[in-house]
Amino acid sequence: MLVKERSEWNTLEMVSLDELAPQDHLLRRIDRTVDFTHIYDFVEDLYCADNGRPSVDPVVLFKIVLIQHLYGIPSLRRTVEEIRMNLACRWFLGYRLDEPVPRFATVSYNFRHRFTEDTIEKVFTWILHEAQKSGYLSPEVLFLDGTHIKANANLNKKVKKAIPAAARTYEKQLMEEINEDRKAHGKKPFDGGFGSGTGKSKEITVSTTDPESGNTKA
């Protein structure tokens, strides 16, 4: 017997996000393992105690970036879109089904202008340490997948160049996404370079004929 289901989009339902989010989901296991409230100890000094508008919970901001890393999502904008539709992610952040999640520009702004490079490094180092203590992370084996392709570069034409030892993974990406959002709202994009810190640097060899190539010794 053919049955055609009717879609009742305006039906009011009483549901529990805790019941909808899978009990064995990775984010639930991480939440049981890591006490994310410790993040407040890292960032408390970066907020004003008695002035300004209420902020987005810093724990939520770091969890959003953690989700991006865990699932290899290419951009912060895409990450926020996925979180908006994903029940487990909403549960992990503590956002109800009818509650709007933070805009990607808000997350970007905080990681560019509020959280220092040192703070970000300390928080994520601590998260990795907690995961390792609970047996979810092992540094013994590292798998890499890559293919060497011969570059169109002259080995005799090269220069020495100093670069930051620890690359700022998000800085350029976040600024590009912020500017895209500003353009969409008729605002002038931000100018300027990326980063103002003076961290440690290392010297590398760069080809002048193909700067994106690498020097691989057999």
TORPA-4810 file (N, C-alpha, C, O; in nm, 3 decimals):
<nodes>
NODE_1_0.085_-0.119_0.000_0.000_0.000_0.000_0.088_0.124_0.000_0.178_0.137_0.083_M
NODE_2_0.063_0.214_-0.092_0.142_0.337_-0.104_0.102_0.435_0.004_-0.016_0.466_0.022_L
NODE_3_0.200_0.484_0.074_0.175_0.584_0.178_0.260_0.706_0.148_0.382_0.696_0.133_V
NODE_4_0.199_0.820_0.139_0.270_0.945_0.115_0.275_1.025_0.245_0.173_1.069_0.298_K
NODE_5_0.398_1.044_0.294_0.415_1.117_0.419_0.388_1.265_0.399_0.426_1.324_0.297_E
NODE_6_0.324_1.325_0.494_0.299_1.468_0.490_0.404_1.540_0.575_0.439_1.493_0.684_R
NODE_7_0.452_1.650_0.527_0.553_1.728_0.600_0.484_1.837_0.679_0.426_1.930_0.623_S
NODE_8_0.490_1.825_0.810_0.429_1.925_0.898_0.540_2.013_0.955_0.591_1.986_1.064_E
NODE_9_0.576_2.118_0.882_0.689_2.201_0.923_0.656_2.292_1.040_0.746_2.335_1.111_W
NODE_10_0.530_2.321_1.061_0.492_2.414_1.168_0.447_2.345_1.295_0.391_2.409_1.384_N
NODE_11_0.470_2.215_1.305_0.431_2.140_1.423_0.522_2.173_1.541_0.644_2.174_1.527_T
NODE_12_0.463_2.201_1.655_0.540_2.230_1.776_0.572_2.099_1.846_0.482_2.022_1.880_L
NODE_13_0.701_2.073_1.869_0.742_1.948_1.932_0.826_1.977_2.056_0.901_2.075_2.060_E
NODE_14_0.813_1.892_2.155_0.893_1.900_2.276_1.004_1.797_2.264_0.979_1.676_2.273_M
NODE_15_1.128_1.843_2.244_1.240_1.752_2.226_1.354_1.790_2.321_1.363_1.904_2.367_V
NODE_16_1.438_1.694_2.347_1.556_1.716_2.431_1.680_1.700_2.347_1.703_1.594_2.288_S
NODE_17_1.762_1.805_2.340_1.885_1.798_2.262_1.978_1.691_2.317_2.052_1.628_2.242_L
NODE_18_1.974_1.669_2.447_2.059_1.568_2.509_2.022_1.429_2.460_2.108_1.342_2.451_D
NODE_19_1.894_1.407_2.429_1.851_1.278_2.378_1.878_1.263_2.229_1.903_1.153_2.181_E
NODE_20_1.873_1.375_2.156_1.895_1.370_2.012_2.041_1.351_1.975_2.072_1.284_1.877_L
NODE_21_2.132_1.409_2.052_2.275_1.396_2.025_2.321_1.254_2.061_2.297_1.210_2.173_A
NODE_22_2.386_1.182_1.969_2.428_1.043_1.996_2.514_1.032_2.122_2.605_1.113_2.143_P
NODE_23_2.485_0.931_2.203_2.556_0.914_2.329_2.703_0.877_2.310_2.787_0.908_2.395_Q
NODE_24_2.733_0.811_2.199_2.871_0.766_2.176_2.947_0.860_2.082_3.051_0.822_2.029_D
NODE_25_2.896_0.979_2.062_2.960_1.074_1.969_3.097_1.118_2.023_3.117_1.129_2.143_H
NODE_26_3.189_1.145_1.930_3.324_1.188_1.968_3.322_1.311_2.057_3.397_1.320_2.153_L
NODE_27_3.236_1.407_2.025_3.231_1.531_2.102_3.184_1.506_2.246_3.225_1.576_2.338_L
NODE_28_3.098_1.408_2.264_3.057_1.373_2.401_3.175_1.315_2.478_3.195_1.347_2.595_R
NODE_29_3.254_1.230_2.413_3.369_1.169_2.480_3.473_1.276_2.516_3.532_1.272_2.624_R
NODE_30_3.493_1.371_2.426_3.586_1.480_2.454_3.536_1.564_2.571_3.614_1.603_2.658_I
NODE_31_3.406_1.591_2.572_3.348_1.673_2.679_3.362_1.605_2.815_3.379_1.671_2.918_D
NODE_32_3.354_1.472_2.816_3.371_1.399_2.942_3.517_1.398_2.986_3.547_1.386_3.104_R
NODE_33_3.607_1.411_2.890_3.750_1.400_2.919_3.812_1.532_2.960_3.893_1.537_3.052_T
NODE_34_3.773_1.640_2.892_3.837_1.770_2.911_3.745_1.864_2.989_3.629_1.883_2.951_V
NODE_35_3.795_1.921_3.095_3.720_2.022_3.171_3.746_2.159_3.109_3.841_2.228_3.145_D
NODE_36_3.660_2.196_3.014_3.682_2.317_2.937_3.670_2.445_3.020_3.712_2.552_2.974_F
NODE_37_3.615_2.437_3.141_3.606_2.557_3.224_3.744_2.611_3.261_3.757_2.726_3.302_T
NODE_38_3.846_2.528_3.247_3.982_2.573_3.276_4.028_2.681_3.178_4.122_2.755_3.206_H
NODE_39_3.961_2.691_3.063_3.996_2.795_2.965_3.978_2.934_3.024_4.050_3.027_2.988_I
NODE_40_3.882_2.949_3.115_3.860_3.080_3.177_3.986_3.131_3.246_4.012_3.251_3.249_Y
NODE_41_4.064_3.040_3.302_4.187_3.080_3.371_4.289_3.140_3.273_4.368_3.226_3.311_D
NODE_42_4.286_3.094_3.147_4.380_3.143_3.046_4.339_3.281_2.991_4.426_3.361_2.955_F
NODE_43_4.209_3.308_2.985_4.162_3.427_2.911_4.100_3.534_3.000_4.064_3.642_2.950_V
NODE_44_4.086_3.508_3.128_4.016_3.603_3.216_4.076_3.743_3.212_4.002_3.842_3.215_E
NODE_45_4.207_3.752_3.204_4.273_3.883_3.204_4.252_3.959_3.073_4.284_4.077_3.065_D
NODE_46_4.199_3.893_2.970_4.179_3.957_2.841_4.042_4.022_2.829_4.010_4.083_2.727_L
NODE_47_3.960_4.010_2.934_3.826_4.067_2.935_3.815_4.172_3.045_3.881_4.163_3.148_Y
NODE_48_3.730_4.272_3.021_3.704_4.375_3.122_3.603_4.318_3.223_3.503_4.257_3.185_C
NODE_49_3.630_4.338_3.349_3.547_4.278_3.453_3.413_4.349_3.473_3.315_4.284_3.510_A
NODE_50_3.406_4.479_3.448_3.284_4.553_3.483_3.242_4.657_3.378_3.175_4.754_3.411_D
NODE_51_3.282_4.636_3.252_3.247_4.734_3.150_3.233_4.665_3.014_3.292_4.560_2.990_N
NODE_52_3.153_4.726_2.925_3.135_4.671_2.791_3.016_4.578_2.779_2.950_4.546_2.878_G
NODE_53_2.990_4.535_2.657_2.878_4.445_2.630_2.914_4.302_2.671_3.031_4.265_2.671_R
NODE_54_2.813_4.221_2.705_2.839_4.080_2.738_2.904_4.009_2.618_2.863_4.029_2.504_P
NODE_55_3.003_3.929_2.644_3.077_3.862_2.537_3.019_3.724_2.508_2.942_3.669_2.587_S
NODE_56_3.058_3.670_2.394_3.033_3.528_2.368_3.126_3.449_2.460_3.243_3.484_2.476_V
NODE_57_3.074_3.345_2.519_3.153_3.262_2.610_3.284_3.219_2.542_3.279_3.155_2.436_D
NODE_58_3.400_3.252_2.599_3.527_3.214_2.536_3.543_3.063_2.520_3.611_3.017_2.428_P
NODE_59_3.481_2.985_2.607_3.487_2.839_2.593_3.420_2.798_2.462_3.469_2.708_2.393_V
NODE_60_3.309_2.863_2.429_3.239_2.834_2.304_3.328_2.867_2.184_3.332_2.792_2.087_V
NODE_61_3.398_2.980_2.192_3.484_3.021_2.082_3.594_2.919_2.056_3.621_2.884_1.941_L
NODE_62_3.657_2.871_2.162_3.764_2.772_2.145_3.709_2.637_2.101_3.774_2.564_2.028_F
NODE_63_3.588_2.604_2.146_3.527_2.478_2.103_3.496_2.481_1.954_3.510_2.379_1.886_K
NODE_64_3.454_2.597_1.903_3.424_2.609_1.760_3.548_2.582_1.677_3.543_2.510_1.578_I
NODE_65_3.661_2.641_1.718_3.787_2.618_1.645_3.832_2.473_1.661_3.889_2.415_1.568_V
NODE_66_3.808_2.414_1.776_3.843_2.274_1.797_3.763_2.184_1.703_3.817_2.089_1.647_L
NODE_67_3.634_2.214_1.684_3.550_2.138_1.591_3.605_2.150_1.449_3.608_2.052_1.375_I
NODE_68_3.649_2.270_1.412_3.706_2.290_1.279_3.827_2.200_1.258_3.842_2.140_1.152_Q
NODE_69_3.912_2.190_1.359_4.032_2.106_1.349_3.997_1.958_1.347_4.052_1.881_1.268_H
NODE_70_3.905_1.917_1.433_3.871_1.776_1.445_3.817_1.718_1.315_3.847_1.604_1.279_L
NODE_71_3.737_1.798_1.244_3.671_1.746_1.125_3.729_1.802_0.995_3.674_1.781_0.888_Y
NODE_72_3.841_1.874_1.006_3.910_1.920_0.886_3.826_2.012_0.799_3.834_2.005_0.677_G
NODE_73_3.745_2.096_0.860_3.660_2.187_0.784_3.748_2.301_0.732_3.822_2.361_0.810_I
NODE_74_3.743_2.332_0.603_3.840_2.424_0.542_3.830_2.570_0.586_3.929_2.642_0.578_P
NODE_75_3.713_2.616_0.631_3.702_2.757_0.669_3.616_2.771_0.793_3.536_2.683_0.827_S
NODE_76_3.634_2.883_0.861_3.556_2.910_0.981_3.410_2.936_0.947_3.320_2.899_1.023_L
NODE_77_3.387_3.001_0.834_3.249_3.025_0.791_3.174_2.893_0.773_3.061_2.878_0.818_R
NODE_78_3.240_2.798_0.706_3.179_2.666_0.684_3.160_2.594_0.817_3.061_2.523_0.835_R
NODE_79_3.253_2.611_0.909_3.243_2.547_1.040_3.117_2.592_1.113_3.044_2.510_1.168_T
NODE_80_3.093_2.723_1.113_2.974_2.776_1.181_2.846_2.726_1.114_2.748_2.699_1.183_V
NODE_81_2.847_2.714_0.982_2.730_2.661_0.911_2.704_2.516_0.951_2.589_2.476_0.970_E
NODE_82_2.811_2.437_0.964_2.795_2.297_1.003_2.742_2.287_1.146_2.656_2.205_1.175_E
NODE_83_2.794_2.371_1.235_2.750_2.370_1.374_2.602_2.405_1.384_2.530_2.347_1.465_I
NODE_84_2.559_2.498_1.303_2.420_2.543_1.305_2.324_2.427_1.278_2.213_2.424_1.331_R
NODE_85_2.368_2.330_1.195_2.280_2.221_1.155_2.308_2.090_1.227_2.230_1.995_1.214_M
NODE_86_2.417_2.083_1.303_2.460_1.957_1.363_2.418_1.950_1.510_2.455_2.036_1.590_N
NODE_87_2.340_1.848_1.544_2.288_1.834_1.680_2.400_1.812_1.782_2.398_1.872_1.890_L
NODE_88_2.496_1.727_1.748_2.605_1.697_1.842_2.690_1.820_1.868_2.734_1.843_1.980_A
NODE_89_2.713_1.901_1.763_2.791_2.023_1.780_2.717_2.123_1.869_2.777_2.188_1.954_C
NODE_90_2.587_2.135_1.848_2.508_2.225_1.933_2.513_2.179_2.079_2.526_2.260_2.170_R
NODE_91_2.502_2.049_2.099_2.511_1.995_2.235_2.647_2.028_2.296_2.656_2.069_2.412_W
NODE_92_2.752_2.009_2.217_2.889_2.034_2.264_2.908_2.179_2.306_2.976_2.208_2.404_F
NODE_93_2.848_2.272_2.231_2.861_2.415_2.261_2.762_2.460_2.366_2.780_2.566_2.426_L
NODE_94_2.656_2.382_2.389_2.555_2.421_2.487_2.450_2.516_2.430_2.395_2.599_2.502_G
NODE_95_2.422_2.504_2.299_2.325_2.591_2.233_2.198_2.512_2.199_2.205_2.405_2.139_Y
NODE_96_2.084_2.565_2.239_1.956_2.500_2.210_1.928_2.500_2.060_1.995_2.569_1.984_R
NODE_97_1.828_2.422_2.019_1.792_2.414_1.877_1.742_2.547_1.823_1.764_2.578_1.706_L
NODE_98_1.676_2.626_1.908_1.621_2.754_1.863_1.713_2.871_1.893_1.673_2.987_1.878_D
NODE_99_1.835_2.843_1.937_1.928_2.948_1.976_2.031_2.971_1.866_2.098_2.877_1.823_E
NODE_100_2.046_3.096_1.819_2.144_3.122_1.712_2.287_3.104_1.763_2.321_3.148_1.872_P
NODE_101_2.369_3.038_1.683_2.510_3.019_1.719_2.588_3.145_1.683_2.541_3.224_1.602_V
NODE_102_2.705_3.165_1.742_2.784_3.285_1.710_2.818_3.295_1.562_2.843_3.194_1.497_P
NODE_103_2.818_3.417_1.509_2.856_3.439_1.371_3.007_3.418_1.356_3.085_3.440_1.449_R
NODE_104_3.047_3.374_1.237_3.188_3.345_1.217_3.274_3.469_1.234_3.389_3.460_1.278_F
NODE_105_3.219_3.587_1.200_3.295_3.711_1.214_3.326_3.740_1.361_3.431_3.796_1.393_A
NODE_106_3.235_3.701_1.450_3.258_3.719_1.594_3.373_3.631_1.641_3.459_3.674_1.717_T
NODE_107_3.373_3.506_1.594_3.482_3.415_1.630_3.614_3.466_1.574_3.716_3.466_1.643_V
NODE_108_3.611_3.509_1.448_3.732_3.560_1.383_3.788_3.680_1.457_3.908_3.689_1.481_S
NODE_109_3.700_3.774_1.493_3.744_3.896_1.559_3.815_3.864_1.691_3.919_3.922_1.722_Y
NODE_110_3.758_3.772_1.768_3.818_3.739_1.898_3.955_3.674_1.883_4.045_3.703_1.962_N
NODE_111_3.970_3.588_1.783_4.100_3.522_1.766_4.203_3.615_1.704_4.323_3.590_1.714_F
NODE_112_4.159_3.721_1.640_4.254_3.815_1.582_4.288_3.930_1.676_4.402_3.975_1.681_R
NODE_113_4.188_3.977_1.751_4.208_4.100_1.828_4.207_4.081_1.980_4.261_4.165_2.052_H
NODE_114_4.149_3.974_2.029_4.143_3.957_2.174_4.244_3.855_2.225_4.326_3.886_2.311_R
NODE_115_4.237_3.733_2.173_4.326_3.628_2.221_4.465_3.645_2.162_4.481_3.655_2.040_F
NODE_116_4.564_3.649_2.248_4.702_3.662_2.202_4.752_3.528_2.149_4.695_3.422_2.178_T
NODE_117_4.858_3.534_2.070_4.916_3.412_2.014_4.960_3.318_2.126_4.944_3.197_2.116_E
NODE_118_5.015_3.376_2.232_5.061_3.295_2.345_4.943_3.227_2.414_4.954_3.111_2.454_D
NODE_119_4.830_3.298_2.428_4.712_3.241_2.492_4.657_3.125_2.411_4.624_3.020_2.467_T
NODE_120_4.646_3.143_2.279_4.592_3.039_2.192_4.679_2.913_2.200_4.628_2.801_2.209_I
NODE_121_4.810_2.934_2.197_4.902_2.820_2.203_4.888_2.746_2.336_4.889_2.623_2.339_E
NODE_122_4.876_2.820_2.446_4.864_2.757_2.578_4.735_2.677_2.590_4.734_2.567_2.644_K
NODE_123_4.624_2.735_2.539_4.494_2.667_2.550_4.495_2.535_2.473_4.454_2.432_2.527_V
NODE_124_4.541_2.538_2.347_4.536_2.417_2.267_4.641_2.315_2.310_4.620_2.194_2.294_F
NODE_125_4.752_2.361_2.364_4.850_2.269_2.420_4.791_2.197_2.541_4.813_2.078_2.560_T
NODE_126_4.717_2.273_2.621_4.652_2.214_2.739_4.545_2.113_2.698_4.535_2.007_2.759_W
NODE_127_4.466_2.144_2.595_4.362_2.052_2.546_4.425_1.921_2.498_4.376_1.812_2.530_I
NODE_128_4.534_1.933_2.421_4.602_1.813_2.373_4.658_1.731_2.488_4.655_1.608_2.486_L
NODE_129_4.710_1.800_2.589_4.765_1.731_2.706_4.656_1.653_2.780_4.678_1.540_2.822_H
NODE_130_4.538_1.715_2.795_4.428_1.648_2.863_4.381_1.526_2.784_4.351_1.422_2.842_E
NODE_131_4.375_1.540_2.652_4.334_1.427_2.567_4.435_1.314_2.575_4.398_1.197_2.576_A
NODE_132_4.563_1.349_2.582_4.667_1.248_2.590_4.661_1.174_2.724_4.679_1.052_2.729_Q
NODE_133_4.635_1.247_2.832_4.626_1.185_2.964_4.513_1.082_2.969_4.523_0.982_3.040_K
NODE_134_4.407_1.107_2.893_4.291_1.018_2.894_4.301_0.906_2.791_4.208_0.826_2.776_S
NODE_135_4.412_0.901_2.719_4.433_0.793_2.624_4.374_0.814_2.486_4.369_0.721_2.406_G
NODE_136_4.330_0.937_2.457_4.272_0.964_2.326_4.375_1.014_2.225_4.343_1.032_2.107_Y
NODE_137_4.497_1.035_2.270_4.600_1.088_2.180_4.732_1.018_2.208_4.775_1.007_2.323_L
NODE_138_4.795_0.971_2.101_4.925_0.906_2.114_5.023_0.969_2.017_4.995_0.975_1.897_S
NODE_139_5.138_1.018_2.066_5.238_1.080_1.979_5.335_0.981_1.918_5.433_1.021_1.854_P
NODE_140_5.311_0.851_1.936_5.408_0.751_1.892_5.412_0.734_1.741_5.517_0.706_1.685_E
NODE_141_5.296_0.751_1.674_5.289_0.728_1.530_5.227_0.848_1.463_5.126_0.901_1.508_V
NODE_142_5.289_0.892_1.354_5.237_1.003_1.276_5.231_0.962_1.130_5.334_0.927_1.071_L
NODE_143_5.112_0.966_1.070_5.094_0.928_0.931_5.087_1.052_0.844_5.009_1.144_0.872_F
NODE_144_5.167_1.055_0.740_5.166_1.165_0.645_5.142_1.111_0.505_5.191_1.004_0.469_L
NODE_145_5.065_1.185_0.427_5.037_1.144_0.290_5.078_1.258_0.198_5.028_1.369_0.212_D
NODE_146_5.166_1.232_0.105_5.209_1.338_0.015_5.276_1.281_-0.109_5.318_1.165_-0.110_G
NODE_147_5.284_1.361_-0.210_5.346_1.320_-0.336_5.449_1.425_-0.378_5.417_1.543_-0.384_T
NODE_148_5.570_1.380_-0.408_5.674_1.472_-0.455_5.659_1.492_-0.606_5.659_1.395_-0.682_H
NODE_149_5.648_1.615_-0.648_5.639_1.651_-0.789_5.756_1.741_-0.823_5.782_1.839_-0.754_I
NODE_150_5.826_1.708_-0.928_5.943_1.786_-0.968_5.903_1.929_-1.002_5.814_1.952_-1.083_K
NODE_151_5.969_2.024_-0.940_5.937_2.165_-0.961_6.020_2.223_-1.075_6.130_2.175_-1.105_A
NODE_152_5.966_2.325_-1.137_6.036_2.396_-1.244_6.120_2.507_-1.181_6.092_2.625_-1.197_N
NODE_153_6.224_2.465_-1.111_6.304_2.560_-1.034_6.453_2.539_-1.062_6.498_2.426_-1.082_A
NODE_154_6.527_2.647_-1.062_6.672_2.642_-1.081_6.738_2.630_-0.944_6.725_2.720_-0.860_N
NODE_155_6.809_2.519_-0.920_6.869_2.495_-0.790_6.979_2.596_-0.756_7.014_2.612_-0.640_L
NODE_156_7.031_2.663_-0.857_7.139_2.759_-0.833_7.088_2.900_-0.803_7.166_2.989_-0.770_N
NODE_157_6.957_2.919_-0.814_6.899_3.051_-0.786_6.810_3.040_-0.663_6.696_2.996_-0.669_K
NODE_158_6.867_3.083_-0.552_6.796_3.071_-0.425_6.844_3.178_-0.329_6.952_3.235_-0.344_K
NODE_159_6.760_3.205_-0.228_6.794_3.303_-0.126_6.757_3.245_0.011_6.677_3.153_0.022_V
NODE_160_6.819_3.303_0.115_6.785_3.266_0.252_6.677_3.360_0.302_6.680_3.480_0.275_K
NODE_161_6.581_3.303_0.374_6.470_3.384_0.423_6.432_3.340_0.564_6.426_3.221_0.594_K
NODE_162_6.407_3.439_0.651_6.366_3.409_0.790_6.214_3.410_0.798_6.149_3.504_0.752_A
NODE_163_6.157_3.304_0.855_6.012_3.293_0.871_5.981_3.259_1.016_6.067_3.207_1.086_I
NODE_164_5.857_3.287_1.064_5.819_3.251_1.201_5.830_3.100_1.221_5.787_3.023_1.136_P
NODE_165_5.886_3.060_1.334_5.900_2.918_1.362_5.765_2.851_1.380_5.747_2.736_1.340_A
NODE_166_5.670_2.922_1.439_5.535_2.870_1.457_5.441_2.951_1.371_5.414_3.068_1.399_A
NODE_167_5.391_2.890_1.265_5.304_2.962_1.171_5.173_2.999_1.238_5.117_2.921_1.315_A
NODE_168_5.124_3.120_1.208_4.993_3.163_1.261_4.886_3.107_1.168_4.856_3.166_1.064_R
NODE_169_4.831_2.994_1.205_4.744_2.918_1.116_4.622_2.996_1.072_4.582_2.989_0.955_T
NODE_170_4.562_3.070_1.163_4.432_3.130_1.133_4.438_3.274_1.084_4.343_3.322_1.023_Y
NODE_171_4.546_3.342_1.110_4.545_3.488_1.097_4.502_3.537_0.959_4.410_3.618_0.948_E
NODE_172_4.567_3.489_0.856_4.534_3.536_0.721_4.395_3.491_0.681_4.319_3.568_0.623_K
NODE_173_4.361_3.366_0.712_4.230_3.312_0.677_4.119_3.391_0.744_4.018_3.422_0.681_Q
NODE_174_4.137_3.423_0.873_4.033_3.496_0.944_4.013_3.636_0.888_3.900_3.683_0.875_L
NODE_175_4.123_3.703_0.854_4.111_3.837_0.800_4.040_3.835_0.665_3.959_3.923_0.636_M
NODE_176_4.069_3.735_0.582_4.001_3.725_0.452_3.852_3.705_0.469_3.771_3.764_0.397_E
NODE_177_3.814_3.621_0.566_3.672_3.596_0.588_3.602_3.717_0.647_3.486_3.745_0.614_E
NODE_178_3.671_3.790_0.735_3.614_3.913_0.791_3.589_4.014_0.680_3.483_4.076_0.675_I
NODE_179_3.687_4.029_0.591_3.672_4.126_0.482_3.560_4.086_0.386_3.490_4.173_0.333_N
NODE_180_3.543_3.957_0.362_3.433_3.912_0.278_3.299_3.951_0.341_3.207_3.995_0.272_E
NODE_181_3.291_3.933_0.472_3.168_3.967_0.542_3.144_4.117_0.540_3.030_4.162_0.524_D
NODE_182_3.250_4.197_0.556_3.236_4.342_0.554_3.191_4.391_0.415_3.108_4.481_0.405_R
NODE_183_3.247_4.331_0.310_3.206_4.368_0.175_3.059_4.336_0.151_2.986_4.414_0.089_K
NODE_184_3.014_4.220_0.203_2.875_4.180_0.185_2.779_4.275_0.255_2.663_4.286_0.216_A
NODE_185_2.828_4.343_0.358_2.745_4.438_0.431_2.777_4.584_0.395_2.740_4.677_0.467_H
NODE_186_2.846_4.602_0.282_2.874_4.737_0.233_2.977_4.814_0.314_2.977_4.937_0.312_G
NODE_187_3.065_4.743_0.384_3.167_4.808_0.465_3.303_4.796_0.398_3.328_4.703_0.321_K
NODE_188_3.392_4.890_0.428_3.525_4.889_0.372_3.611_4.781_0.436_3.612_4.769_0.559_K
NODE_189_3.683_4.701_0.355_3.768_4.596_0.412_3.881_4.655_0.496_3.923_4.769_0.476_P
NODE_190_3.928_4.574_0.591_4.042_4.615_0.672_4.169_4.607_0.588_4.182_4.521_0.502_F
NODE_191_4.262_4.697_0.615_4.392_4.694_0.549_4.496_4.647_0.649_4.466_4.624_0.766_D
NODE_192_4.619_4.634_0.603_4.728_4.602_0.694_4.776_4.459_0.679_4.713_4.377_0.613_G
NODE_193_4.891_4.433_0.742_4.950_4.301_0.735_4.887_4.206_0.833_4.788_4.238_0.898_G
NODE_194_4.945_4.090_0.843_4.893_3.987_0.929_4.990_3.963_1.043_5.099_3.909_1.024_F
NODE_195_4.949_4.004_1.161_5.030_3.976_1.279_5.128_4.085_1.312_5.182_4.152_1.224_G
NODE_196_5.151_4.101_1.441_5.247_4.201_1.488_5.340_4.146_1.594_5.415_4.220_1.657_S
NODE_197_5.335_4.012_1.614_5.419_3.955_1.718_5.563_3.941_1.673_5.595_3.956_1.556_G
NODE_198_5.648_3.913_1.770_5.791_3.896_1.740_5.837_3.762_1.795_5.928_3.756_1.877_T
NODE_199_5.773_3.655_1.748_5.810_3.521_1.795_5.941_3.475_1.738_6.007_3.548_1.663_G
NODE_200_5.979_3.353_1.772_6.103_3.297_1.722_6.093_3.275_1.571_5.984_3.255_1.518_K
NODE_201_6.207_3.278_1.504_6.208_3.258_1.360_6.314_3.155_1.323_6.404_3.125_1.401_S
NODE_202_6.300_3.101_1.202_6.398_3.006_1.152_6.433_3.043_1.008_6.355_3.109_0.940_K
NODE_203_6.548_3.000_0.964_6.595_3.036_0.830_6.570_2.921_0.734_6.601_2.805_0.764_E
NODE_204_6.513_2.952_0.616_6.487_2.851_0.515_6.546_2.898_0.382_6.578_3.015_0.364_I
NODE_205_6.559_2.804_0.290_6.607_2.834_0.156_6.489_2.845_0.061_6.407_2.753_0.055_T
NODE_206_6.479_2.956_-0.012_6.366_2.980_-0.103_6.419_2.997_-0.244_6.511_3.075_-0.267_V
NODE_207_6.360_2.924_-0.337_6.398_2.937_-0.478_6.344_3.068_-0.534_6.228_3.103_-0.511_S
NODE_208_6.426_3.139_-0.607_6.381_3.264_-0.669_6.303_3.239_-0.797_6.232_3.328_-0.844_T
NODE_209_6.315_3.120_-0.854_6.242_3.088_-0.977_6.108_3.022_-0.949_6.015_3.031_-1.030_T
NODE_210_6.098_2.954_-0.834_5.972_2.889_-0.791_5.962_2.895_-0.641_5.995_2.796_-0.574_D
NODE_211_5.917_3.008_-0.584_5.917_3.027_-0.439_5.834_2.924_-0.363_5.859_2.901_-0.245_P
NODE_212_5.735_2.862_-0.428_5.648_2.767_-0.358_5.705_2.627_-0.355_5.647_2.538_-0.293_E
NODE_213_5.817_2.605_-0.420_5.877_2.471_-0.421_5.959_2.449_-0.295_5.996_2.545_-0.226_S
NODE_214_5.988_2.323_-0.265_6.070_2.289_-0.151_6.196_2.217_-0.195_6.201_2.158_-0.303_G
NODE_215_6.297_2.222_-0.110_6.425_2.158_-0.142_6.431_2.024_-0.070_6.443_2.019_0.053_N
NODE_216_6.422_1.916_-0.146_6.421_1.782_-0.088_6.552_1.711_-0.121_6.589_1.698_-0.237_T
NODE_217_6.620_1.667_-0.017_6.747_1.594_-0.035_6.719_1.444_-0.037_6.645_1.391_0.046_K
NODE_218_6.781_1.377_-0.133_6.760_1.232_-0.146_6.829_1.159_-0.032_6.824_1.036_-0.024_A
</nodes>
